[in-house]
Every structure is written in C-alpha cells, then in structure tokens.
C-alpha cells in the first residue's frame, strides 16, 4: 500500500507534535498535516504507519 501527499508517494519518517508528520519523497523532507495525506488503505493505513514508527523508536 502507498501513502500519498498530493500526487507524490511519501514515507512517514517522524510523528510531530499536534496533527503534523514529517514525510519524505525522493530527497525532499516536509512537515505536513496528517489530514492532507491519503492512502490506498484509508486512514487506518496512515495510523498503522505512524504506530510502526513509534515501535521502531522503542526498539532502537
């Protein structure tokens, strides 16, 4: 499944304060509101990606 910001496929790399996340597409990193992201699997896919980030930080 893919997560999109506009027409770009992005990877969520950090969960920020409030309702923002940091995403990366190609060599560009941006802070964007979660509400502006779209996913093939809907909001659940975005939530799962954010949760997996939190677990990754704990494991490190």
SVG drawing of the C-alpha trace seen along z (x, -y; Angstrom):
<svg xmlns="http://www.w3.org/2000/svg" viewBox="-10 -21 29 24">
<polyline fill="none" stroke="black" stroke-width="0.4" points="0.0,0.0 1.1,-3.6 0.7,-6.8 0.3,-10.0 0.8,-13.7 -0.7,-15.3 0.5,-13.2 3.7,-12.0 4.2,-8.7 5.7,-9.5 7.2,-7.8 6.3,-9.0 9.6,-9.4 8.5,-11.2 5.4,-11.9 5.5,-15.6 3.6,-17.5 -0.1,-18.1 -1.5,-16.8 1.6,-17.0 4.1,-14.4 7.4,-14.7 7.3,-12.9 10.0,-12.1 9.6,-11.8 12.7,-11.4 15.2,-13.7 12.6,-16.1 11.6,-16.2 8.5,-18.2 6.3,-18.7 2.7,-18.2 -0.7,-17.9 -1.9,-14.3 -5.2,-15.3 -3.6,-16.1 -2.2,-12.6 -4.1,-9.9 -3.6,-6.2 -4.9,-3.3 -5.9,-1.6 -7.5,-4.8 -6.8,-6.5 -6.1,-3.1 -3.0,-2.7 -1.7,-6.1 -2.3,-5.3 -0.5,-2.0 2.5,-3.7 2.6,-6.2 2.3,-3.4 5.1,-1.4 7.3,-4.5 6.7,-4.7 7.6,-1.0 10.8,-1.5 11.9,-4.2 11.4,-2.0 13.4,0.9 16.4,-1.4"/>
</svg>
